[in-house]
Amino acid sequence: MVRPGRNDADLWIVPAERIKMAKERRVLLAASAIALLNEQPCEGDLVFSCIKGTQPLSDMSLTAVLRRMKRTDITVHGFRSTFRDWCAESTNFPREVCEHALARRLPDKVEAAYRRGDLIDKRVE
């Protein structure tokens, strides 16, 4: 597998104040994702904004889309669950890499206190 570059252009950093766990989140973006983002019209620093264009999308935006599509058989949380199932059933990635991809907290507070890395090199794959 060819690994994408690790320059600043492919690294999306979400500041700690915007994350529920209050910890900076680093996400590597594929070149195709970056190209798509660069094509999006944006106002200020928002790529995906509400209709008015001045506020971020609400946490209910995707739920509203599913309702308009009359998809009562799926939920927004189901996308996370589907990803996790796919990781477990279709890949050989270690559990901790899969969980980190979902930005989940470690249930063991002692382990969480000692785990300071973000597995970015393993998450590239």
C-alpha positions, 0 to 999 in steps of 0.5 A: 500500500502506498502511504500518503504524505505526512505534510501539513496539507493532509493533516486536519487538526481539530482544536481541543475546544471543539472536541467533546473530550477536550483533546486536540484531534489529528486526522489524516485526509486522503488526497481525494478528500482534500480535493473535495474540500478545496472545491467546496464554497466556504464562508470564513473558516467554515466548509460545511455551514448552515443555510445562513452560512455563518454558523457550523452545521448543528449536530442534528443536520444529518438526522434531518437529512435522514428524516427528509429521505424517510430513512427511519431504518437507520440512525446517525450513530449507526454510521459509527457502528457500521464503521466499527463492524467493518473494521472488526470483520473486514480488516486486520487493524488492531482494536485500539486503532479502530477505536481511535479512528472513532475518537472513542475514550478509553474506558480504563482511566489508568490506561487513558492516563498513560496513552498519550499518542494518537496512533497517527502512523497506524491510522494512515493505513 
